Amino acid sequence: MINYKFTALLLGTAAATALITTSQVSADEISSHSTGTVVFEKNTDGIKVLDPNDNSKEFTPGTSDGTVDVLNNVDNGLYLAYVPNFNFNTHKVNQIRDKVFFANAQAEGRPNFVQVSDLRSKNSSTWDLKASVGSFTNTKDSNDKLDGAALILRNVKDQDVTAGTNSLVAGPSALGDTFSALMNAQNSAANATATETSFNMQADGSSNTLLKGSTGTHLLTAGDQSTSAVSVGLYVPKNTQSEATYSSDITWTLSVNPKSGN
């Protein structure tokens, strides 16, 4: 549940008349004191989803691209503004070999991305972005699942729009020989290596921390314009699929850490 907090500030009467104190220091010197005041209020201008290819511009996702939420927030200004849908397309049933299938990029070749916008006051608590991938389940038979499936994110970067940086985000583990070989077999442009780090998330509902941050707007991207088509993979073990459509509920969670500032 999201709680909204409002603070009212009473500035005084008679147009916040300043109190002026005058003191005589010596016979040939006199001094006075006045006040300078500035008031900051909560930003109510709203936020926009930004373009990961050029974050100085806005991006309007299509209805199938992902979920936009620029209204709901936690801790008085922390937004999970955009999360992507992943479409892994249609493939032949394969009971002989393990496979990795790549997700489509976003509109016009943009990388799949998540946007976090933090409009809170300075020294606010830090936050964590996590994801959990539910089982890929037959949409017509809930007992039929892609057992052992995993969602793989690679070439992950944090575009810190406020700081003007674009930093590589190291995954918690190496991609490994199996996943890298399967990716390269699926698409030679993947150029996957066993030693590169990645987020290998089992489709079992377990939680995976993707990013920790504070202040400003962050775009967590999987790939860029040149690698967006080979940066989100679905690992499907052999002998697990039927002639069917399988769907997973991916839960993205943005949470506030205990107070870390003053």
C-alpha positions as CSV (number, residue, x, y, z in Angstrom):
1,M,0.0,0.0,0.0
2,I,1.3,3.4,-0.9
3,N,1.0,6.2,1.7
4,Y,1.0,9.8,0.8
5,K,2.4,12.4,3.2
6,F,1.8,16.1,3.0
7,T,3.5,18.9,5.0
8,A,2.0,22.3,5.5
9,L,4.4,25.2,6.3
10,L,3.1,28.4,7.9
11,L,5.3,31.3,6.9
12,G,3.8,33.8,9.4
13,T,1.6,36.8,9.1
14,A,1.7,40.2,7.3
15,A,3.5,38.7,4.3
16,A,6.1,37.0,6.5
17,T,7.4,40.3,7.8
18,A,11.1,40.0,8.6
19,L,12.3,41.0,12.1
20,I,15.1,43.5,11.8
21,T,17.5,43.9,14.7
22,T,19.7,47.0,14.9
23,S,22.7,47.3,17.2
24,Q,25.1,50.2,17.5
25,V,28.7,48.8,17.5
26,S,30.6,52.1,17.8
27,A,30.2,55.8,17.3
28,D,31.1,55.6,13.6
29,E,29.6,52.2,12.7
30,I,26.1,50.7,12.6
31,S,24.9,47.2,11.4
32,S,21.6,45.6,10.6
33,H,20.4,42.0,10.0
34,S,17.8,40.8,7.6
35,T,16.8,37.4,6.3
36,G,16.9,35.5,3.0
37,T,14.3,32.7,2.5
38,V,13.7,30.0,-0.1
39,V,11.0,27.4,0.1
40,F,11.0,24.0,-1.8
41,E,7.9,21.9,-2.2
42,K,7.2,18.5,-3.5
43,N,7.7,18.1,-7.2
44,T,4.2,17.5,-8.6
45,D,5.1,18.0,-12.3
46,G,5.1,14.2,-12.8
47,I,7.7,12.1,-14.6
48,K,8.1,10.8,-18.2
49,V,9.5,7.6,-19.5
50,L,12.8,8.3,-21.2
51,D,14.4,7.0,-24.3
52,P,17.3,4.6,-23.5
53,N,18.9,5.5,-26.8
54,D,18.9,9.2,-26.0
55,N,17.7,9.9,-22.4
56,S,17.3,13.6,-23.2
57,K,14.2,12.6,-25.0
58,E,10.9,11.0,-24.0
59,F,9.8,7.5,-25.1
60,T,6.2,6.4,-25.6
61,P,6.1,2.6,-25.4
62,G,3.6,0.6,-27.3
63,T,1.0,-1.4,-25.4
64,S,2.9,-4.6,-25.9
65,D,6.3,-3.1,-25.0
66,G,5.9,-3.0,-21.2
67,T,4.1,-1.4,-18.2
68,V,4.2,2.4,-17.6
69,D,3.3,3.7,-14.1
70,V,4.2,7.4,-13.6
71,L,1.6,8.0,-10.9
72,N,2.2,5.5,-8.0
73,N,5.2,6.1,-5.8
74,V,6.6,5.2,-2.4
75,D,8.4,7.3,0.2
76,N,7.0,10.5,-1.2
77,G,8.6,10.5,-4.6
78,L,10.2,7.1,-5.6
79,Y,8.8,5.8,-8.9
80,L,9.1,2.5,-10.7
81,A,8.1,4.2,-14.0
82,Y,8.6,1.5,-16.6
83,V,9.2,-2.3,-16.8
84,P,9.5,-4.3,-20.0
85,N,7.6,-7.2,-21.4
86,F,9.8,-9.9,-23.0
87,N,8.6,-11.6,-26.3
88,F,10.7,-14.7,-27.1
89,N,8.7,-15.5,-30.3
90,T,7.6,-18.8,-31.8
91,H,9.9,-21.9,-32.1
92,K,9.6,-25.5,-33.1
93,V,9.2,-28.1,-30.3
94,N,12.7,-29.4,-29.5
95,Q,13.1,-32.4,-27.3
96,I,16.7,-33.2,-28.3
97,R,18.8,-30.1,-27.3
98,D,18.8,-27.3,-24.7
99,K,18.2,-23.9,-26.2
100,V,18.5,-20.2,-25.5
101,F,16.0,-18.0,-27.3
102,F,16.4,-14.2,-27.4
103,A,13.7,-11.7,-26.6
104,N,12.7,-8.9,-29.1
105,A,14.2,-5.5,-28.5
106,Q,11.9,-2.6,-27.6
107,A,10.4,-0.4,-30.4
108,E,12.9,0.7,-33.1
109,G,15.7,-1.4,-31.7
110,R,15.8,0.1,-28.2
111,P,17.2,-2.1,-25.5
112,N,14.8,-3.6,-23.0
113,F,15.0,-1.5,-19.9
114,V,13.6,-0.6,-16.5
115,Q,13.2,3.0,-15.3
116,V,13.5,4.1,-11.7
117,S,12.9,7.8,-10.9
118,D,13.8,9.2,-7.5
119,L,12.4,12.7,-6.9
120,R,12.8,12.6,-3.1
121,S,14.8,15.0,-1.0
122,K,18.5,14.7,-0.8
123,N,19.8,12.3,1.9
124,S,16.8,10.1,1.5
125,S,17.1,6.3,2.0
126,T,18.7,4.3,-0.8
127,W,16.6,1.8,-2.7
128,D,16.9,-1.7,-4.2
129,L,15.4,-2.9,-7.5
130,K,14.7,-6.7,-7.6
131,A,13.1,-9.1,-10.0
132,S,11.5,-12.5,-9.6
133,V,10.6,-14.7,-12.5
134,G,7.6,-17.0,-12.2
135,S,7.4,-20.4,-13.9
136,F,6.8,-20.4,-17.6
137,T,3.4,-22.1,-17.6
138,N,1.2,-23.5,-20.4
139,T,-1.6,-20.9,-20.7
140,K,-4.1,-23.8,-21.2
141,D,-2.7,-26.3,-18.7
142,S,-1.3,-25.0,-15.4
143,N,0.4,-28.3,-14.7
144,D,2.6,-28.0,-17.8
145,K,5.7,-25.9,-17.1
146,L,9.1,-25.3,-18.6
147,D,11.0,-27.0,-15.8
148,G,14.5,-25.6,-15.3
149,A,13.9,-22.5,-17.5
150,A,15.9,-19.4,-16.7
151,L,15.8,-15.7,-17.8
152,I,19.2,-14.3,-18.6
153,L,20.1,-10.6,-18.7
154,R,23.5,-9.6,-20.0
155,N,25.3,-6.4,-21.2
156,V,23.5,-4.7,-18.3
157,K,24.2,-1.0,-17.7
158,D,22.9,1.7,-15.4
159,Q,22.2,5.0,-17.2
160,D,22.2,7.5,-14.4
161,V,20.5,10.4,-16.2
162,T,21.1,12.9,-13.4
163,A,24.8,12.2,-13.1
164,G,25.2,11.8,-16.9
165,T,27.0,8.4,-16.5
166,N,26.4,5.0,-18.1
167,S,28.1,2.3,-16.1
168,L,28.3,-1.5,-16.6
169,V,26.4,-3.4,-13.9
170,A,28.2,-6.6,-13.0
171,G,25.9,-9.6,-12.6
172,P,26.3,-11.9,-9.6
173,S,27.7,-14.8,-11.6
174,A,29.5,-15.7,-14.8
175,L,27.5,-16.5,-17.8
176,G,29.2,-19.9,-18.0
177,D,30.2,-22.3,-20.7
178,T,26.7,-23.7,-21.3
179,F,24.7,-20.5,-21.7
180,S,27.4,-18.7,-23.7
181,A,27.7,-21.7,-26.2
182,L,23.9,-21.9,-26.5
183,M,23.6,-18.1,-27.2
184,N,26.3,-18.2,-29.8
185,A,24.7,-21.2,-31.5
186,Q,21.4,-19.3,-31.6
187,N,22.9,-16.1,-32.9
188,S,26.5,-15.7,-33.8
189,A,26.2,-11.9,-33.2
190,A,25.8,-12.6,-29.5
191,N,29.6,-12.9,-29.0
192,A,28.9,-14.4,-25.6
193,T,31.8,-15.5,-23.4
194,A,31.8,-17.9,-20.5
195,T,33.5,-15.4,-18.2
196,E,31.3,-12.4,-18.7
197,T,29.0,-11.6,-15.8
198,S,25.2,-11.8,-16.1
199,F,22.0,-12.2,-14.2
200,N,20.9,-15.8,-14.6
201,M,17.5,-15.8,-13.0
202,Q,15.8,-19.2,-12.4
203,A,12.1,-19.2,-13.4
204,D,11.0,-20.4,-9.9
205,G,9.9,-17.1,-8.2
206,S,13.1,-16.5,-6.4
207,S,14.2,-12.9,-5.8
208,N,17.2,-11.4,-7.7
209,T,18.7,-8.0,-6.8
210,L,19.5,-6.0,-10.0
211,L,20.4,-2.5,-8.9
212,K,21.0,-0.4,-5.8
213,G,20.8,3.3,-6.0
214,S,19.6,6.7,-4.8
215,T,18.4,10.0,-6.2
216,G,17.7,10.9,-9.8
217,T,16.5,8.8,-12.7
218,H,18.1,5.5,-13.6
219,L,17.6,3.4,-16.8
220,L,18.7,-0.2,-16.3
221,T,19.3,-1.4,-19.8
222,A,20.0,-4.9,-21.2
223,G,22.3,-4.1,-24.1
224,D,22.4,-1.0,-26.3
225,Q,21.5,-0.2,-29.9
226,S,24.0,-2.7,-31.2
227,T,23.4,-5.6,-28.7
228,S,19.7,-5.2,-27.7
229,A,18.7,-8.2,-29.8
230,V,21.1,-10.6,-28.0
231,S,21.0,-9.3,-24.4
232,V,17.8,-11.0,-23.0
233,G,17.7,-14.7,-23.2
234,L,15.4,-17.5,-22.2
235,Y,17.1,-20.8,-21.4
236,V,14.8,-23.8,-22.1
237,P,16.1,-27.3,-21.3
238,K,15.4,-30.1,-23.7
239,N,12.4,-32.4,-23.2
240,T,10.3,-29.8,-21.3
241,Q,8.0,-28.2,-23.9
242,S,4.7,-29.1,-25.5
243,E,3.0,-27.5,-28.5
244,A,1.7,-24.6,-26.5
245,T,2.1,-21.0,-25.4
246,Y,4.0,-20.6,-22.1
247,S,3.8,-17.4,-20.0
248,S,5.7,-16.2,-16.9
249,D,4.7,-13.5,-14.4
250,I,7.8,-11.4,-13.8
251,T,7.6,-9.3,-10.7
252,W,9.7,-6.1,-10.4
253,T,10.0,-4.7,-6.9
254,L,11.4,-1.3,-5.9
255,S,11.9,-1.1,-2.1
256,V,13.3,1.6,0.2
257,N,16.1,0.6,2.5
258,P,16.2,1.7,6.2
259,K,17.1,5.3,6.6
260,S,20.7,6.0,5.4
261,G,20.9,9.8,5.6
262,N,19.9,12.7,7.7
